[in-house]
Amino acid sequence: MTKVLVLHSVNLVRSALAALLRSEGAFDVTCAGWRTAARQAQCLRPDVAVVDLDCPGASAAFGSSKRTACLPLESPTPLLVLATSATPGSLQRAFQAQALGYVDKDGSPGRLVRAVRKVAAGERFIDASLASAFMEADPMPLSPRELSVLARAAEGDSVAEIARALHLASGTVRNYMAAVTRKTGARNRIDAIRISRRAGWV
């Protein structure tokens, strides 16, 4: 039986996704929010992790490294992302995180089921409706560390909270935010977050 870990910050959404997959029969589905995702991934060792790129918390995880922070690096879990073509930058982040599957959230439930099966088998799955979005994405000017700082700022973390979470000095965090503001052509931190969200980088 294929073990699936559904990650989403909203309980109702992850429960609905889990119910959909369980109704198809051969899936053993576990749900988790971002806070318990690492523990669930280590205990479950799923065949596939399903992640919604637009849910709160996803940007911080994808921005922290080339592999999602929620999954154990020593045992990478095949990643399937739910996305829309409206934010091509987020698709690029998922690609950098080595996601195998890309499912359009406007597609049919059957597409998700098929994608989970393919990714569990080690095969790539990309909805045709998302393929052109990859080509349209603007180049992302930020380094992985700058992106991780920006992603946490976008989630509402203060400089001190970002510094603690990323094991950095507060001055270093401010330097990264200054670099982000400059590279995005923003007026300030809030404007940098707005520009980056519009581009789908966070």
Stockholm file with secondary structure:
# STOCKHOLM 1.0

chainA/1-202         MTKVLVLHSVNLVRSALAALLRSEGAFDVTCAGWRTAARQAQCLRPDVAVVDLDCPGASAAFGSSKRTACLPLESPTPLLVLATSATPGSLQRAFQAQALGYVDKDGSPGRLVRAVRKVAAGERFIDASLASAFMEADPMPLSPRELSVLARAAEGDSVAEIARALHLASGTVRNYMAAVTRKTGARNRIDAIRISRRAGWV
#=GR chainA/1-202 SS CEEEEEECSCHHHHHHHHHHHHTTSSEEEEEECTTTHHHHHHHHCCSEEEEETTSTTHHHHHHSSSSCTTSCTTSCCCEEEEECTTCHHHHHHHHHTTCCEEEETTSCHHHHHHHHHHHHTTCCEECHHHHHHHHHCCCCCSCHHHHHHHHHHHTTCCHHHHHHHHTCCHHHHHHHHHHHHHHHTCSSHHHHHHHHHHHTCC
#=GC SS_cons         CEEEEEECSCHHHHHHHHHHHHTTSSEEEEEECTTTHHHHHHHHCCSEEEEETTSTTHHHHHHSSSSCTTSCTTSCCCEEEEECTTCHHHHHHHHHTTCCEEEETTSCHHHHHHHHHHHHTTCCEECHHHHHHHHHCCCCCSCHHHHHHHHHHHTTCCHHHHHHHHTCCHHHHHHHHHHHHHHHTCSSHHHHHHHHHHHTCC
//
